[in-house]
């Protein structure tokens, strides 16, 4: 009997330990630009209440463990393969998640996915007050219902091969939605899909760049966290850590998509963000050379490549700054110069299709 009690006690202790470990939060180490807080957000995911494979509160727990600040459960309005077993309205996954989200400090945003054939394709509407009115026969009526609720509406995975098998196109229906005020952003990255065409559309049409996981199964089946992988997400540069703060930032296009090693956004957004990612200090200077200490204190990879410059300055051709590393670099002065500009491109900070962020170290 005594042995049995000890065994039960050990089992309970192990269970408690596993539970505590399961909810251990990994903070994503990225900087806050001056005046803003960098919020890690995922505005596109699914549960058993549409075509996902997990209960809604699991999405909250996953987000907490991965260091996210905000999520939206965007169940398909028109596609619910589990509806014979899961009988509920379109708000239910949000309602079931509220208590756990509040407990863990995750900002939960009500959303739904308008799921139509191309054109116009799939769109998420977030910051809804009620998802049920979006169930309409015609897609225009669904968008109008979202607009009535002042939703933030963005185009999902425009480059998805199942809907655009040959090329990623902007259709007349998208022009109409855009002109009607029913398109505020576009996913430039969705799960493992990167869509450079969407970057240019966002720049040309002043739309917000979004990155999402669009996760359906348990998150660990898509990403190997032990190897440092992360879900695709959106960095939102908000004035405050609130739902209202996120909406204000989205409306003003202060976002960057975080996809694999890429950070994708507008140049005016990424430049101050990059400057907070890297610390450059002059260590030693002579007439012929300057030595610099370069530190990356973030979880991001920073990839630098030399661009056009004064050839009398001799410095690295390419350099990769892995997360939380410090490097010493030397810049040699030739032909009698005493300083100048070290120009390079941050090749994984994408500011336009096939274009990284240009940056200069002045010596």
C-alpha positions in Angstrom: 0.0 0.0 0.0 2.8 2.4 0.9 4.6 1.6 -2.4 1.3 2.3 -4.2 0.9 5.7 -2.6 4.5 6.6 -3.5 3.9 5.5 -7.1 0.8 7.6 -7.3 2.6 10.6 -5.8 5.4 10.2 -8.3 2.9 10.0 -11.2 1.1 13.1 -10.0 4.4 15.0 -9.7 5.5 13.9 -13.2 2.1 15.0 -14.6 2.4 18.4 -12.9 6.0 18.8 -14.2 4.9 17.9 -17.7 2.0 20.3 -17.5 4.3 23.1 -16.3 6.8 22.4 -19.1 4.1 22.3 -21.7 3.1 25.8 -20.8 6.7 27.2 -20.6 6.8 30.3 -22.8 9.7 31.0 -25.3 10.0 34.7 -25.7 10.9 35.7 -29.3 13.9 38.0 -28.9 13.3 40.9 -31.4 13.7 44.7 -30.7 11.2 47.4 -30.2 11.6 50.4 -32.6 11.5 53.7 -30.8 7.9 54.5 -29.8 6.5 51.0 -30.6 6.2 47.6 -29.2 6.9 44.6 -31.5 4.0 42.2 -31.2 4.2 38.7 -32.6 0.9 37.8 -34.2 -0.8 35.1 -36.2 -4.0 36.1 -37.9 -4.8 32.9 -39.8 -5.4 29.5 -38.2 -8.0 26.8 -38.0 -9.5 24.3 -35.5 -12.0 21.5 -35.6 -14.7 24.1 -36.0 -13.8 24.3 -39.7 -11.1 22.1 -41.2 -8.5 22.1 -38.5 -7.5 19.1 -36.3 -7.3 20.6 -32.8 -9.6 22.1 -30.2 -9.6 26.0 -30.1 -7.8 26.2 -26.7 -4.9 24.3 -28.1 -4.3 27.2 -30.5 -4.1 29.5 -27.5 -1.6 27.2 -25.7 0.6 26.9 -28.8 0.7 30.6 -29.2 1.6 31.1 -25.6 4.5 28.6 -25.7 5.9 30.1 -28.9 5.9 33.6 -27.5 3.1 35.1 -29.6 1.2 38.1 -28.4 -2.0 37.9 -30.5 -3.9 35.4 -32.6 -7.1 35.1 -34.6 -9.0 31.8 -35.1 -10.3 32.3 -38.6 -12.6 29.4 -39.3 -13.9 28.9 -42.8 -17.4 30.2 -43.2 -18.3 28.1 -46.2 -16.2 25.0 -45.6 -16.8 22.9 -42.4 -16.1 19.3 -43.0 -16.6 18.4 -39.3 -20.1 20.0 -39.1 -21.9 16.7 -38.5 -19.8 16.1 -35.4 -19.2 19.8 -34.4 -22.5 21.5 -34.3 -22.1 25.2 -33.6 -22.3 28.7 -35.0 -19.3 30.6 -36.5 -18.4 32.3 -33.3 -18.0 29.2 -31.2 -14.2 28.7 -31.5 -13.6 32.3 -30.5 -15.9 31.9 -27.5 -14.3 28.7 -26.3 -10.9 30.3 -26.4 -11.6 33.5 -24.6 -11.0 32.2 -21.0 -7.7 30.5 -21.8 -6.5 33.5 -23.8 -7.2 35.9 -20.9 -5.5 33.5 -18.5 -2.3 33.4 -20.6 -2.3 37.0 -21.7 -2.9 36.2 -25.4 -4.8 38.9 -27.3 -7.6 37.1 -29.0 -9.2 38.7 -32.1 -12.5 37.5 -33.5 -12.1 36.5 -37.2 -13.4 34.3 -40.0 -12.3 33.2 -43.4 -14.5 34.0 -46.4 -13.8 30.9 -48.6 -14.6 31.3 -52.3 -13.3 30.0 -55.6 -10.9 32.2 -57.5 -11.7 34.9 -58.2 -11.8 36.4 -55.6 -10.4 33.4 -53.6 -10.0 33.3 -49.8 -10.1 36.3 -47.5 -9.8 36.8 -43.8 -12.0 39.3 -41.9 -10.7 40.1 -38.4 -11.9 42.4 -35.7 -15.4 41.2 -36.3 -18.2 41.6 -33.7 -20.2 38.6 -35.1 -19.1 36.1 -37.7 -22.5 34.6 -38.4 -23.7 37.4 -40.8 -20.8 36.5 -43.1 -22.6 33.4 -44.2 -24.1 34.6 -47.5 -24.8 33.1 -50.9 -23.0 35.8 -52.8 -19.4 36.7 -52.0 -20.0 40.4 -52.3 -22.7 40.2 -49.7 -20.3 38.4 -47.3 -17.7 41.2 -47.9 -20.3 43.9 -47.3 -21.3 42.3 -44.0 -17.6 42.3 -42.9 -17.3 45.9 -44.0 -20.4 46.8 -42.0 -18.6 45.5 -38.9 -15.5 47.6 -39.7 -13.5 44.4 -40.2 -9.9 44.4 -41.3 -10.0 42.3 -44.5 -7.0 40.7 -46.2 -6.4 38.4 -49.1 -5.1 35.0 -48.2 -2.4 33.1 -50.1 -2.9 34.7 -53.5 -0.2 32.4 -54.9 -1.8 29.2 -53.7 -1.4 26.7 -56.6 -4.7 25.1 -56.0 -6.4 28.3 -57.0 -3.8 29.9 -59.2 -1.9 27.0 -60.8 0.0 28.8 -63.5 0.7 32.3 -62.2 -0.3 34.7 -59.4 -2.8 37.1 -60.8 -4.7 40.2 -59.7 -8.2 39.8 -61.1 -10.9 42.5 -61.9 -12.8 41.2 -58.9 -9.9 42.2 -56.7 -9.9 45.7 -58.1 -13.6 46.0 -57.3 -13.1 44.8 -53.7 -10.2 47.2 -53.3 -12.2 50.1 -54.7 -15.1 49.2 -52.4 -12.9 49.3 -49.3 -13.1 45.6 -48.8 -9.3 44.8 -49.0 -6.9 46.3 -46.5 -4.0 43.8 -46.7 -2.5 40.8 -48.4 -0.6 37.8 -47.2 2.9 38.0 -48.6 3.8 34.7 -46.8 1.4 31.9 -45.7 2.9 28.9 -44.0 5.6 27.6 -46.3 4.4 29.8 -49.2 6.2 33.1 -50.1 4.6 35.4 -52.6 6.8 38.3 -53.9 4.0 39.4 -56.3 1.9 40.3 -53.2 4.8 42.5 -51.9 4.6 44.7 -55.0 0.8 44.9 -54.8 1.0 46.1 -51.2 3.5 48.7 -52.2 1.6 49.9 -55.2 -1.8 49.9 -53.5 -0.8 51.0 -50.0 -1.9 47.7 -48.4 -0.7 46.1 -45.2 1.8 43.2 -45.5 0.7 40.1 -43.6 2.4 36.8 -42.7 0.5 33.9 -41.2 0.8 30.2 -40.4 -2.6 29.1 -41.7 -2.1 26.1 -39.4 -4.6 23.3 -39.5 -2.9 20.4 -37.7 -0.9 20.6 -34.4 1.7 23.3 -34.9 4.7 21.0 -34.1 3.8 18.8 -37.1 4.7 21.7 -39.4 7.7 23.2 -37.5 10.7 21.6 -35.8 11.2 24.0 -32.9 14.2 22.0 -31.6 16.0 23.1 -34.8 15.1 26.7 -34.4 12.2 26.8 -36.8 9.3 29.1 -36.3 5.8 29.6 -37.6 5.2 32.3 -40.2 3.8 35.3 -38.4 3.4 39.1 -38.5 5.4 41.5 -36.5 3.1 44.3 -35.6 4.7 47.6 -34.5 2.0 48.8 -32.1 1.8 51.8 -29.8 0.4 49.6 -27.1 -0.1 45.9 -26.4 -3.9 45.9 -26.9 -6.3 44.7 -29.5 -7.0 48.4 -30.3 -3.2 49.0 -30.6 -2.9 46.1 -33.1 -5.8 47.5 -35.2 -4.3 51.0 -35.3 -0.9 49.5 -36.5 -2.5 47.4 -39.2 -4.5 50.3 -40.4 -1.3 52.3 -40.7 0.6 49.4 -42.3 3.2 49.1 -39.5 3.9 45.4 -40.0 6.5 43.0 -41.2 6.0 39.4 -42.2 8.4 36.9 -40.6 8.9 33.9 -42.9 11.7 31.5 -42.3 14.8 33.7 -42.3 13.1 36.6 -44.2 11.6 39.7 -42.7 9.4 41.4 -45.2 8.1 44.9 -45.0 8.2 48.5 -46.1 11.7 50.1 -46.1 10.6 52.9 -43.7 9.4 50.2 -41.3 12.4 47.8 -41.6 15.2 50.4 -41.4 14.6 51.5 -37.8 13.8 47.9 -36.9 17.1 46.7 -38.4 19.0 49.5 -36.6 17.7 48.1 -33.3 18.7 44.5 -34.3 22.4 45.3 -34.7 24.9 47.1 -32.5 28.1 48.5 -34.2 31.0 49.8 -32.1 34.4 51.1 -33.2 37.0 49.1 -31.3 40.3 50.4 -32.8 41.4 52.9 -35.5 44.7 53.5 -37.2 45.7 55.4 -40.3 45.3 52.2 -42.3 42.4 50.3 -40.7 39.4 50.5 -38.4 38.2 47.5 -36.3 34.5 47.2 -35.6 32.5 45.0 -33.2 29.2 43.9 -34.7 26.6 42.3 -32.4 23.3 40.7 -33.3 21.3 40.3 -30.0 18.1 39.0 -31.6 16.6 35.7 -32.6 16.8 36.8 -36.3 19.5 35.9 -38.8 21.0 39.0 -40.4 22.6 38.5 -43.9 24.8 41.3 -45.2 26.2 41.6 -48.7 28.6 44.3 -50.0 27.1 46.8 -52.5 28.6 49.6 -54.6 31.2 51.5 -52.6 34.6 53.4 -52.7 37.1 50.6 -53.7 39.6 52.3 -51.4 37.6 50.8 -48.6 38.3 47.1 -48.3 35.8 45.1 -46.2 33.8 41.8 -46.2 32.0 40.6 -49.3 29.3 38.8 -47.4 28.6 38.1 -43.8 25.9 36.2 -41.9 25.2 37.2 -38.3 23.6 34.3 -36.6 21.3 35.0 -33.6 23.0 36.2 -30.5 26.5 36.4 -31.9 29.3 39.0 -31.9 31.7 39.5 -34.8 34.9 41.5 -35.2 35.4 43.0 -38.7 38.2 45.0 -40.2 37.9 47.8 -42.8 41.2 48.7 -44.5 41.9 52.1 -45.9 43.9 52.3 -49.1 45.1 55.2 -51.4 45.4 57.5 -48.4 41.7 57.8 -47.4 40.9 58.1 -43.7 37.2 57.0 -43.8 34.1 56.6 -45.9 30.9 54.6 -46.3 30.7 50.9 -46.0 27.6 50.0 -48.1 25.8 46.7 -47.9 22.4 45.1 -48.4 20.6 43.2 -45.7 19.5 40.5 -48.2 17.0 38.8 -45.9 15.2 42.1 -45.0 13.0 42.3 -48.1 11.6 45.7 -49.0 10.5 44.9 -52.5 10.5 41.8 -54.8 14.2 40.7 -55.1 15.4 43.7 -53.1 16.9 43.8 -49.6 17.4 46.7 -47.3 20.3 48.9 -48.2 22.4 50.1 -45.2 25.5 52.2 -44.7 28.1 52.2 -41.9 29.8 55.6 -41.9 33.5 55.6 -40.9 
